[in-house]
Amino acid sequence: MRRTQQPHQRVSLNSATEEEQSMALVLSAALLPFSSSLLQRLPRSTSKLRVVSSHGGGGVELIADSAAPPAERVSFGFKNLAETFWVNVQRAEGRPFSVGLNSPLYFGDSKLETVENVAIRVELKNGCVGWGEVQVSVTDVNLETVLAKAEQVCSYLRHTPPATLNSMFDDITGLLSPREFAPIRAGVEMALIDAVANSIRVPLWRLFGGVTSTLTTAITVPIVSPAEATILASKYYNQGFGTLKLVVGKNFAAELAAIEAIHAALPCCSLMFDANEGYTAEEAIKFLEKLKDMGIVPLVFEQPVDRDDWKGLRQVSNVARTYGIPVAVDESCRSLTDVQKIIDENLVDAINIKLPKFGVLGVLEITNLARKSGLTLMVDSMAETRLATGFAGHLAAGVGCFKYIVLDTPFLLAEDPVVGGYEVSGAVYKFNNARGQGGFLNWDLLPEAGGLP
């Protein structure tokens, strides 16, 4: 019996740059299963490459166009990949894990001493694995509920027929539509995107835009005494952190004393303040006046009042603008509707985006809206390890429009459970050219969820 010739792909990259090579790999992996009509849907940035249909073998030939300017950045784009890449899941599972903190973290009225999250592992039929992390410690749902919902989604992934990435995202959103399930949706989206990025052999930062491969993060100084705060701030400064995020909003006088002590010891450090909803509008304005008296102009003043106090937020923001201080919202920004309200009413100058609050797709949607409006973007961590922090960092680096970076939780953990991933040098994160986000957990050491349907 005559054997039918199998489809093939041929990639010619004789003098191609590294980015052109990555583009070729993305295109060949994503377009090979589809008809040539999809070639018309490529973004304009693909003009650097000549895409030629191979009529004889049915494959795709990609040839770098040497006439294109070498400095031009190329990115296939996450949107195009989500529309064209078909996902076939072989295994999907969620398992709990916990990591202690060196010192407590404060989120509003919550005090956290141990990070207890859920890891999501997705393996495709092609053998590529993706990882996600569900932030549980600071959410409205307990661990048992998170594990049950994670298993429901993982069961769907295991049993659903192959579908485009976008189609799977739509179904996952349907299963996890309530706002309180956003952290679970974020973890599953991370794992799927990571698995697909591994399949096409590109790092996430390139997939999300390829603007830069490095980020410099600030680090948080918690609510402690002035002496302790100064010692901790000096320690971080000596480790390479030039920007400190100070938590305030609990004890007005003590916090001002700590700020004054840190500023006196480290006048060259840039400061950010996060009140975590702790002040009234009057207190927040008084806080700004005290900063002015001390000659301190912070980079940003985050969430000065209660999340629902829009009037107070406007008052504080208007005063802060007269001092040249941008106000950012975190807890007040819980949906795309909130973002639109902030833009329409010019309430603040910046918003803090966190993956567990919106999911990956939600963050990208909000990012696009903020870009168009001129709103400044900040990316922050909640209580995640380097797994979710790495994903958020890849996204922020790839998109490239985040002005304030506070992805510091991994520095506050008593141990690091993540193998591989981004490289760290002081306050600088370097996202190497590994596939996907590059980090993973030792799955065999994690306890199985157990007893779930």
N, C-alpha and C positions, 0 to 999 in steps of 0.2 A: 504494500500500500504506500502510495506517495505521501510523504509528510508535508503538511501545509507549512509554508514559511511563516514563522512567528513575527509579529510586529517588533520593530527594533527602534532604537533611538541612537543618533549619532551627534555628538557635541564637539564642535571644532572651536578650540579656545587658544589658538596658537600664541597670540600676543595679548590675550585678554587680561584685564586686571582681576584682582581678587574679587571685587564686587561684581564684575561681569561674570566670573565663574559661578558665583553664588546665584546670580540671576538665571544663568543657564540651567543650573541644577533645579532651581525652583520651577522654571517653566517646563523642563522636560518631565519632572515628576508629576506636576499638576495637570499638564495638558495631554500627556500621552493617552489616558483612557478616554479622551473625548474627541468629538468631531472637529474638523479643521475650522468650522464656523466659529468656534469659541476663540480662535486667534484674533478675531476682530474686536474682542472685548478687553484686550490687554490695555493697561494704562499707558499714557503717553511716554512715561519714562522708559518704556521698553524700546524706544527708538534707537537706542544704542546697539541693539542686537537685531540681526536679520533672522527672521523666523521663516523657515522654508519647509513646506510639507513634502515628505518623501513619498511620492506616488507609488513607487515599486514595493516598498516594504510596509507601508502604512504607519511608519514611525514619524518622529519629529526631528528635524535637524536644526540646531541652533548655532549660528556663526557670529562671533563678535564682530561688530562693525568698527573697523580700525579708524574710520573717518570721524567718529564721534569724539568730542573733547574728553580727554582722559580724566579730568577733574570732576566731570558730571557724576552726581550720585545716582545709583540705580536701586530701585526697590520694586519688587513685584507687587507688594501690597497685600496686607492681610485680608482686605475686603475681597479681592479677586480670588485669593486662595480659598476663602470660606465658601465662595460661590461655586468653585470648580472641583475641589478635592473631595473625593468620596471616601468616607470613613467606614471601616469594617472592623468592629471591636471583637476581640477574642476573649479578653478577660477585663474585668473592672471590679474594684473592691475598695472599701473604705475601712481603715483601722485607726483606733485611737492611739495617741501617744502624749506624753507629758514631759515638760522640761522645767526645772526650777529657775527662779530669777535671783540675781545677785542682790537686788534690792527691790522693794515693791514698786509697782507701776500704778498710777492713778488715772482713772478714766471717769471724769465727773465725780460722782459719789462712790464709785467702785474702787476698791483696793485689790490689786492682783499680786500674788506672790508665786504662783505657778502657772505656766502656760499649758493648758490642756486642749489640744486640737485634734483634728482628724485628718489623716493623710489619705489622699485618693490616688490610686494607681490604675492606669488604663493601659492595656496592651493591645495593639492592633494585630490583625492577621498577618501583617508583614513582619511582625516581631518587634516593631518599635514601641517603646514604652514612654508614657507621659506621666508627670507627677503634678499633683495639686495639693493645696492645704486649705482646710476649712477652719477658719478662726471661730473657736467656740467660747473661749474664756470671757469675752466681753460682748455677749449677744443676748437676745431675748429668748433663746431656746436652750434647753439643757443638752448634755452630751448624749443621753439616750435617744432623744428626739432627732438630734443631728445624725446619729448612726443609722437610725431607722430610715430617715429620708434619703440619706446617702446610699443605702442599700437599695432602696426603691429605684433611684436613678441609675445605679450601677446595673441592676437587673434589667432595666430597660435597654441600657447600652449593650449588654451581653446578648439580648434576645432580638433586638431590632435588626432588620436586614440592612445591608450597606446603604448609606445615604450621604448626601453632601454635608459638609460641616455645618453650613447654615441651617439645613433641615433639622439636624440634631440639636442645634442651639434652640431652635423654635420649640421643639418638643420638651427640652429640658426646662425652658422658661415656663411652659405650660404646667409641668410637674412641680415647679418651685416658684410659682408666681407671687405668693405673699412676701411682703417686704422682709419679714423676719427670717426667711429662707435664703436671702441674698448671699450670706457667707457660704452656704452649701453650693449654690449656683456658681459662685466664684471659684470654689475649689474644683468643681467638675469641669468648668470651662478651661481653667488652667491646665488640667491634665490632658484634655483633648487637644488643645492648641499645642502643648508641649510634645505630644505624641506625633502630631502632624508635622511640626517643625523638625522633629527627629527624622521623620520619613523623607523629607525633602532636603535634609542635611544642611540646614541653615540655623544660626542662632536666633533667638527671639528678637533681639534688638534690631537685627536686619529686617526681620519680617514686619516689625512695627514701624519701619521707616528708615532705619539705618543712619540717623543723624549723628550719633556719637556712640562710642563703646565704653565711656567712663562717666561716672557721677561722683560728686562730692557731697557727702551727707553731713547734716548737723547731728548733734547728739543731745539727749535730754538730761537735764539735771532735775531730780525730783524735789519734792517739798521736804527740806531738811533745815537744820539750823544754819545760821550764817557761816560758822566755822566749818561745818561739814560741807556746805555748798562750795565754799572757796577751795577746800582741799580737793573735792571731786572735780570741780571745774579746772583747776590747775593740772590735775592728772590727765584729764581729757585733752587739754591744750598741749601738754607735752607729748601726747600720743598723736598729735597732728590735726586735732579738731579746731578749726578756726571759728566755727559758729556753734553757739550753745543755745538750746531751747530750754527756757526756764519755766517750770510749772508754777503757776500762781493761782489765786482765787480762793484760798482757804484762810490765811491769816495775814491780813493786810500789813500790819507793822513788821512782822517777822520777815515777810517776803521782801519788803522794801529794804530792810537791813541786809538780807542776803544779797540782793541785787547790787546794793552799794558796795558791799565787801568784794564781790566778784569783779565789779567794774574797776575798783581801785587796784586789785591784784592783777587783773588782765585787761587793761584798757584797750588793747588791740583786738580783742575778741568781739565778733559780731554777736548780737543777742536777739533772740526771738522769745516772745512771751505767749503762753497758752493758759488762759484762765479756766478752761474746761467748764464754762457756764457759771463760774463761781461768784461773779460780781453782779450787783445791780448796775443799772446804767450810771447812777450817781457815783458809785464806788469806782467803776471803770474809768470814768472821766477824772475823778480825783487821782487815780493811779497814773493816768497820762500826765497830769499836772506835776506829780511828784517826779516822774521820769524827766520832764522838762527841766525841773529845778536841779536835777542831778546831771544834766547835760547828756542824757542818754536818748538816742534815737534808734529804737529797735528796727530790725528788718521788717517785722510784722507783729501784730497783736491779734492773737487767735481767739475766737469764740469768747468774747468778754462777758456776755450775758446769757440768760436762759435761751434755749433753742427756739422757743416760741415767742420770745419778746422781740418782735420785729421793730416795734417803735423804739425800744431802748437801743437796739442794734444800730438803727439809723442815727440816733443821737450820738452814740459813741463814735461811730464812723465819721460823722461830720466834724466832730471835735478833733479826732485823730488826724484827719486830712489837713487841718490847719497847722498841725505840728509836723507834717510830712511823714506820717506813720500810716501805712496801709493796714486795714483791718481785714482779717480772714474769717470765714465761717467754716465750721466742721459739723458739729451736731445739728446746726440749723439747716444744713444742706443734706436732705435725705432722699431726694428724687430729682428727676429732670424738671418737674414742675417748680420745685424750690429754686433750682438754678435759673430758670426763666424769670421767676419773680425777682430774684436778686439782680438780674441783668436789667429787667424792665424798670425797676424802681431805683437802680443805682445805689443799692444798699451798702455794699462793701466793695473792696478792690480785689479780693482774692477768695478762692475756695480751696478747701483741703479735700483731696480725693483719696479715698481708700478702697482698695479692691473688695474687702468684705462687705462694704456698704452698698455697692452697686453691681458687683460682678464685673468681669472683664469687658463684656460688651457694653454695659452701662457706663463704665469709665471712658471707653472710647467715644461713646455718644456724647457724653458731657464734655469731654475734651474738645471735640469738634465744635460744639456750641460755644464753649468758652473762647476758643480761638477766634471765632467770627466776631465775638462781642468785644474782644480786647481784655477780658477778665483774666487776671493773673492766676496761674495754677500752682498748687502745692501738692506734693504726694507724701503720704505719711504711712507709717505702719501702725498696727493696733497691738496685737500680741502674737506675732508670727515668728517662725524660725527663718533661716536663710532660704527655705524652700519657697514660701510665698513672697518673702522679701526680694529674693532673686528675680522672681517673675515680675514683680512691680518695678524693680530697677531696670530690667530689660525693656519693659514697656515705656517707662519714662525716658530712658536713654534713646530708644528708637524713635519715639514721637518728638522728643527734643524741645518741648515748649513748657516744661515745668521749671519755674524759677526757684521755688523753695523745695529742698529735698530733706526729709527727715525719715530715713529708713534705717533706724538705729536699734530696733528691738534685739537683733542678734547679738549686739555688743553687751546687752544687759542680761543675757542668759547665762546660767551657771555652766552649761555645756552646749556643744554644737552637734546635733544629731545628723546633720546633712553631710553627705560625702560629695566632693567635687563642687561644682557651681562656680560662682564668680570669685575673683581674686580680691583680696583686701590689703590695702596698704594705708594704714592710718585711717583717714576719713574718706579715702578714695576707693570706689568700687570699680574694678576692671572686668568687663564682660567679654570673656574670650570668645574665640570662634568655634567653640564646641557646638554640637547640634542642640537645638532646643534651648532650655535654660541651663543645662549641664549639671544640675544637682539632683541628688536622689537620696532616699533613706534605705537603711538596711531592713528590707521588708520582713525578713525571717525573724528579726528581733522584736517586731511589733506584735502585740496581742491581737488575735482575731476578734472581730466584733462579737461573734458567738450568739447563738440563739435567736438571730433575726431571720424573718421570712425571706 
